Amino acid sequence: MAATADTTFHTSGFIRLTRPQLVGTMGGLLLALLVAALDQTVVGTAEPRIIASLSGFDRYPWVATAYMLSMTVSVPIFAKLSDIYGRKWFFLTGLILFVIASAFCGASGQISLPLDGMNQLILFRGIQGIGAGILFGLTFTIVGDVFSPIERGKYQGIFAAVWGLASIFGPTLGGFLTDHYSWRAVFYVNLPVGLIAAIAIWLEFPSFRPQGVERKVDFAGVLTLTACLVPLLLAFTWVTDYGWTSTRVESLLGFSILMLAVFLYAETKASEPVIPLALFRNPIIAICSVASFVLGMGMFGIIIYLPLFMQGVMGVSATQSGSLLTPLMMAAVVGSIAAGQFTSRTGKYKILAMCGSSLIAVGMVLFARMTGDTLRIEVVRGMVIVGLGIGLIQPVYTLAVQNSAPREHMGAATASTQFFRSIGSTMGVSIFGSVLLTIYKRDFANGIPHGTPELALKPFSNPLMLQQIRPQLEAGFGRYPGGAELLKLLLGNVRGALVDGIHAIFFAGAIVMCCAVVLNAFLREVPLKGKMQAEPEIG
């Protein structure tokens, strides 16, 4: 719709924005999502330099764990607070917190604190995760505030495409910055982009306070939800190292279940609960939440373990395996944009959910049939199929939930899909990882020649590291008579054991995604709403 700079631009949504406001708001949201998404991918390529600089190999997994924990916990909490007090200042707080924490992450080890450099980085990554959780929780909610459901699909498809592009170019950007500048630049690059996004939102996105909402924070819900999620995510993180029956994992899971019961009780008593349980009486929101959980399990099973297959079975280097995921991410970008255009023109979303989940299931089946002789073109074919499926399905659940959620619970309802997807991905990685290691250890042990020294077998306990230490292994085994032949045999055992373990993962993933197809069959399609009559007060 044409509009001059001094006239009101109707976006057919809930908030009236002038054209400059609309451009500034969308630009700020896209930049904020870009830096948050990039931060999940660029750090991985800087890992060796970070470990060398801060001497923290034993604690490096906590750099990712701290970020994941704080991000997952903060998504539903701040989404609900924005339902009560408005979006703008919470979003800006999250963005500024993310930028400041990025600066401190880059300065880790150079700050005078009673913590060494690695612990400083872990602390600041946890704070950065809080900011990222606010951004992820509110970005799509603000899109829902600005556009009507019939328009949202197009814009949410664009936002999903930005996420996909960040996944493609993030590792390359991280490697370039690390090689040509420093690993610290991986974090410092967030500062100018984040500040531009903050200025755009501050200047152009109007502040509005929801009407008719009791402004009372559910502190009991916040505390019990945190006490439930932190041990749950820690248990799933540690299960690969310690096993399901370890005292540490069992204690954390038991405490998490106890706090879940307390949280559910607290929510029934709260006037403004963090996660309104009444939302899940709506079958659309309930199905979308469960389907998001299932999608998270299936999606991360592919993203995590497909590179492992390419490195450990096909002999592809770590750098090459990252670039080989490009077809999957590019297909996801294309699928996201196509899904957004389709929903905006037809007002339908169920067919996208059905097609997307079916394509992912088909891709999983193709991956489950891979062997050591599989060609790269066959892997690329599977990735394109899966990527299209992911792209088609990504915008659907947020769109369906926003279309059916009460206006006063828009933030909490939107965050529910991201929240359950995050929990599903964490569970999927831990469960699939446990299955993989169990099968790998069993099959690898079956092929070990009798009398092989235990010390010689130690490097093979972690197949992820073999590609990096291959030269050292060849030099070490080459010093002993028959060592080269033994190494060749052991590496062959690794290859066969990985094939069996990854087969099991992708077969399980195919079953999981078939469950998603069934769930989507029960997803009720409500016609997407057009222009709304009532708009909230801005001020």
Secondary structure as UniProt FT lines:
FT   TURN            5..6
FT   HELIX           19..45
FT   HELIX           47..54
FT   HELIX           57..59
FT   HELIX           61..85
FT   HELIX           88..106
FT   TURN            107..109
FT   HELIX           117..146
FT   HELIX           149..180
FT   TURN            183..184
FT   HELIX           185..188
FT   HELIX           190..204
FT   HELIX           219..242
FT   TURN            244..245
FT   HELIX           247..269
FT   HELIX           277..281
FT   HELIX           283..312
FT   HELIX           318..324
FT   HELIX           326..346
FT   HELIX           350..368
FT   TURN            372..373
FT   HELIX           376..404
FT   HELIX           407..409
FT   HELIX           410..446
FT   TURN            450..451
FT   HELIX           454..457
FT   HELIX           458..461
FT   HELIX           463..465
FT   HELIX           466..477
FT   TURN            478..479
FT   TURN            481..482
FT   HELIX           483..521
//
